[in-house]
């Protein structure tokens, strides 16, 4: 592979899901739980902080991941800078104007720092004498130790945990979509193992995951309760393909059209119909229909492709 080709692939990888940030929808509590419960469980195993507590705090502090602080700074727990913070900072109005908050590169960094923050402060030490299944004791202990100024903080955490059955995560049981108030997919019998290694996200309203070293199509299909053929179909990939060539895989069927914000795509060097289909979360057959193309069509730089039907 030439140096130019390598650079081109790098650029395409960086920009692959740039549209995802632009079309980000508002998450529900059920969305948030499904997206980040795995991180909470990993941290529970590492530090003994109940996953239910971590999830409830994330839901409450970040507004289900919809707050400005969460979206722009990946800060899901409202942790302020403090004198011992040497990382990136962002300024945001809270109890006072223009307060300093911690900024993270990823959501997982926020979860790790939340755990380290609790384990590293003496005022929270007594909490670790409690069982991981004692979510009420943890909620009351956090309030007593001064984690939040809200007098109803413990009550709010307990309500979130009980309304969404988050205590199941502490008991190391499987968590199902039917345990949440609202199912994301509508399939309430679909069971997800809470020890998944992949954290799903959404593009064009379609759930996808970032592939990791050592992944196989079969393992990912098993992880998310899919049949072998579904993963290939959802991504317009032929069986037997090399998974290392795909940084992102959809675990739901792509849509028949792009988000309203994306009507036209101008083809750039190296782009294929499959790449554009994956970038916008639109089925290849829909793109072919909108543009009068067949699956063997060769795209040219500068071509304008319709991402939605021209019909009103």
N, C-alpha and C positions, 0 to 999 in steps of 0.2 A: 504494500500500500504506500502510495507516495505521501510526502509530507503535506501537500496541499489537501489530499483526501482526508488525512488524519485530522488536520485543523478544521476541515469542513464538518466532519463527524462530531467533533467537539462542540462546535458552534450549534449544530442542530440539537445535540443532547442538552445543551444549556437552555436553548429556547423552546424545547419540545413542548413543555406544558406551560409556557408563559401566559397563554390565554386563560389558564385555570385560575390564576390570581385575579384576573379581570372579571371573571364571571362567577366568582365565589358566592354561593348562596348562603343564606342565614341558616346556621345549624340549630337543630332541636336538641333537647336533652338526650333523646335516644340516639341521635347522630353522634353526639359527643361521646357518649358511653361506648358506642361501637368503635369509634375511631381510636380512643385512647385508653381503654380498659387494660389492654395488654401492657402498656407502659406502667400503669399503676401496679399491676401484678408483679412485674419484674422488679419494681422498686420495693414492694413488700417482701419479696424473697431476699433482696439485698440488705434491707435495713429494718424489717419488721414493722414498718408503718402500715397499718391496715389499708388495703387497696380501696376499700369503701370510703375511707376518710380522704385519701388523696383524690379520688374521683369526685367526691362531694365538694371538696374545696375548689377543685378545678372548675367544676360546673358553676359554683357560686361566684368565685372570684373573677372568672373570665366571661360570665354570661353565656355559657355553652360554647366558648371559643369565639364569640362574636364581638367582644370588646375591642376597642382601638388598641389597647395595650397588648392583647393577645394576637391580634392580626398583624400588627406592624412590628412587634418586638418579641413575639413568641413567649411572652410572660403570662403564664396561665394562673399564677398564684398571688399576684399583686405584691411580690417581694420588692421592697425598696432597696436602694443601693447600700446604705449603711457604710461605716468607715472601713470595713474589711473587704469591700467589693472592689476588685481590680479589673473587672470585665467591661464590656460595652455598656453605655448608659443611654437612657432616654428620659425626657422630662414631660411630665403629665400632671394635670390638675387632679388632686385627690382631697384629702382632708385640708390641705393647703394648696395654693396655686404653684404650678411649676415644680412639683416634687420630683426627685430623682428616683427612677426605677431601673431595675436590671433588664438588660436586653440580651436575648439569646439567638444563636444561629438556627436552632431547631426547637421544636416543642419538647423533644426528649431531653434536651439540655435543661429546659425549665423544670421538668419532672425530677431530674437528677439533683438539680440545685435545691429544689424544694425539700427533698429527702435530706440532703446534706445540711441544709439550713436547720432542720428540726433536730437532727442527730448532733449537730455541732454547738447547740446552745444549751447551757446548763439549765435554763428555766424550763426546758421541755424534758429534762432527764427522767422525771418521775413517770412520764407517759409510757416509757419503754418497759416499765414494770408491769404494765397491763397486758392482757392477752390480745392478740391481733383480732380476735372476734369480738372484743369489747368496744364496739364503735361508739356507744353512748359515753363510756368513760373517756375515750379519746376526744370526742367532740367537746365535752365539758372541760376536759383538761386543757385543751387548746385555748378556749375562751378564758379560763382562769389564769393561764400563763401569759395572756396578753397578745395572742396572735392577731386579734381583731378588736376594734373598738365597739362594734355593734353588740348591744346587750343581748340580742336574740341570736347571736352567731351560732352557738351550740344547737339551739332549737332548729335553726335553718338547716344545718348540716344533717341532723338526725332525720328531719323530714325528707330531705333529698335521698338519703340512703334508704329509708323505708318505702318511700313512694316508688323507687326504681329497683328495689330489691338488691341493692349493691352489696349487702352483707353476704350474698352468695359468693362474691369474689374472695372474701376473707376466709370462707370455709373451703376454698379450693374446689368449688363445684362448677359445672358448666353454666354459662350464662346464655340465655336465649333471647332472641329479639322480642318474644312474647312477654318477657319479664319487664320490658320498658312500656311506658304508657302508649307509645306510638311506634309501630314497626316502620322502619325505613323502607323496606322493600314490599311490605304487605304480606310476606310469607311468614306467618307466625310460627310455623312448625320447623323452621330452618334453625339448626343448632350450630353455634360457633364455639369452638374450643377457646377458652380464655388464655391459653398459652401459645397462641399464634405468634409467629416471629415477625409477621408483616403488619404494618399499620396502614389501613386503607385511607384513601383520600378521594376527592371527587373532581371530575372534569366533565363539564357539560351535564352535570347531574348524574354522571355514571361513575360507579366506584372502580378505582384502580389501585394497584400496589406497585411499589418500586421493587424490582427484582434484586436479589442479593447473591453473592458468590456461593456456589454450591446448590442453587435452586434447580429444580426440575419441574417440568409442566405437571407431571403426575403428583409430585409432593404439594404443589400449590393448589391443585384441584382438590386434593384430599383435605388440605388445611381449611378450605372454604366451603367444603361440602358440595363440590361440583363434580359432575361426571367428566371423564377424561376428555370427551369430545367438545364439551362446552367451552373450555378455556381456549381451544384452538379456534372455535367458531366466533367467540366474542371478539377475538383479535384478528380475524381474517388471516390466520396462519395455518399452513399445512402441517399435518401430523409428522413428527420426526424433525421439525425445525430445530435449529440451535438456539436454545434459550438465552445464551450469553449475548446474542445480537439484539436483545430486546431489554431496554432499561425499565420499561413500564409495561404492565399487562392489565387489561381490564378484567374484572371478575364479575361483571354484569354485561349484558348486551348493550352495545353502543346505540345511540339515538339515530333516528331517521333524518335529523337535521341539526345544524349547529345552533348555538345560542344566538339569540336575536342580535347581539352585538357583532356577530361575525357573519356577514352576508357574502363576502367575496374574499378569496385568497389568491394572492399573486405568487405564482410559482417562482422559487429561488433555485439556485444551482444545487444539484444533488437531491432535490426533493422528489419523492415518488407518490403515487396515489395512496399507497399504504401509509406512508409517513403522514400525509395530510389527514387521512382518515383517523389515525391514532391521535394526532395533535388536537383535533377538534372534537373527538369522541363521536364521530359520525360514521355510519356503516359505509363500506366501500361501494356497495351496490346502490346506495342512495346518491353518492357523489357521481357515479357513472350515469345514473338516470338524469340527474340535474344538468349534466354537461354533455350528454350524448356520447359517452365514451364506453369502451369495452375494457376488460381486465388487462389487456395487453397494450393499452394506450401508452404512448411515449409522451411525457410532458416536456414542454419547452420553457426555458426561463422567460418570465414575463407573461405566461398564460394566465388568464383570469378564470378562476374556477368558482362556480356557484356553490355555496355551502348550505343553501336552503332553496326550496322550490321558489320559482319566480311567481307562481300563482299567489294571489292575495287571499 
